[in-house]
Amino acid sequence: MKRLLSLLPLLFTLTCVGAPEVLRVDFRERPPEMRAVDGLPSGPLISVLETAAHRVGVDLQWREAPFLRSLDDLRSGRVDLVPRVLLTQQRREYIHFLPSIGNQQLNVRFVVRPGEEARLSRYEDLYDLSLGVKRGTAYFEPFDSDDLLGRAYASDDAQLAAMFRAGRLDTIAVLDAVPMEAQFQAMNFRAYSYAHYAHQQVLGNHFGASLKRYQSDRRELYDRLGAELQRMREEGEVALIYHRYGVLPPDEAN
């Protein structure tokens, strides 16, 4: 018995050495790439990261969280990774961006009321409108830093949709049309259209990692994961995973 007890610390040490690293990863509703199904993450973007993590010997601990909370937790190091974070110079101050898994056409469109599509036909028309935007979302420059725009901030798509239905907004800036339209559908609201003006842009699809953790104890791990994601993109595996879900993959959606 004494011999067995003396071996317990060694057995515990060996178990810990063999245990895989765990990364804390946030997700949110961003169909069709990423969504919550019974509280669990699903979609091609989730499968891409899980495949890469498995190959480099990493376990993922998922948490569904609002995007603003995820950004705060990336800054503090309370979370390791967040899928589909748009790269901006401001975010580089606290986010280490893993290699892009592909480029996507992510145009910014503007919701208006039916019959008012021509009211917003160019960027300058925005100055005359009450404009709904999502707090923390990166749209495009100079839009994001234009202090002359009459912005009204909301925390999520549901709040923006409710404000628009109540007549408190003339237009909403929309980076992801599917989630916004889902909110309108959920409230049985169909009195919306899209303005003639839209900002055209192609952006990389990145996983954002905590720069604080990268600079302290996770550099080698993040780099291995990033290298595997890059290999999956180059060899067409990312595209295969997206096709299995029936979703157009990055680099084909341009």
C-alpha positions, 0 to 999 in steps of 0.5 A: 500500500505504501509503495502504491501511495509513493507512486501516485505523484509519479502517475499524476505527473505522467498523466499531466504530461500526456494531457493535451493543451486546451484552448478556450474558443468563443463562437457566435451565431454567424450562419451559414459558417457558424451557428449554435445548435442546442448550445453547441457550435456547428458549421464549416468554420467550427469543423475547420478549427476542430480539424486543425486543433486535433492534428496539433494535439489541442483540445478546444473548450467552446463558449457561446458569447456576444462578440463584444465580450469575446473581444474584451476577453481576447484583450485580457487573455481570458479566451484564446481564440475567436473565429472570423475576426476581421483584421483592422489596425486597431485590433492588431493592438491586442489580437494576434491574427492566425493566417487567413483560411481564405478571402471572402466577398463581405460587402457592407449593405444598408437596410432601408424601407421599401421605396427608399432604395434611391435615398441612399445611392452614394456614401455621402447620402449617409450624412442625412440619415439616422444610421444603426450600427453594431457596437464593436463591428468593423465595417470599412474605412472611412466609415468606421472613423467618420465622426460626421455620421449620425450613428445609433449603436446597438449590441446585436442584430436583434436590437438593430432590427427592433429599432428599425421596425420602431422607426428609430432608424432610417438605415442599418449598416449590415455586414452579414445579411443572413443573421439580420434577415433572420431577426426580421423574420423572427419578428414577422417584419417584411417592410425592409429593402436594401439601398442602391449604395453598397460598399464592395470589399474582399476580406480575409477570414481569420481566427483571432488569438489573444496577443497577450497569451501569444506574447507570454506562453502560447506563441509556439502553440498558436504558430503550430495551429496557424501553420496547420490552418494555412496548410489546409487552405493551400491543399484545398481541405478548407474548401472540402469542409465547406462543401460538405456543409453545402456552403460556398468556401472562402476564395470561391465566394469572391 
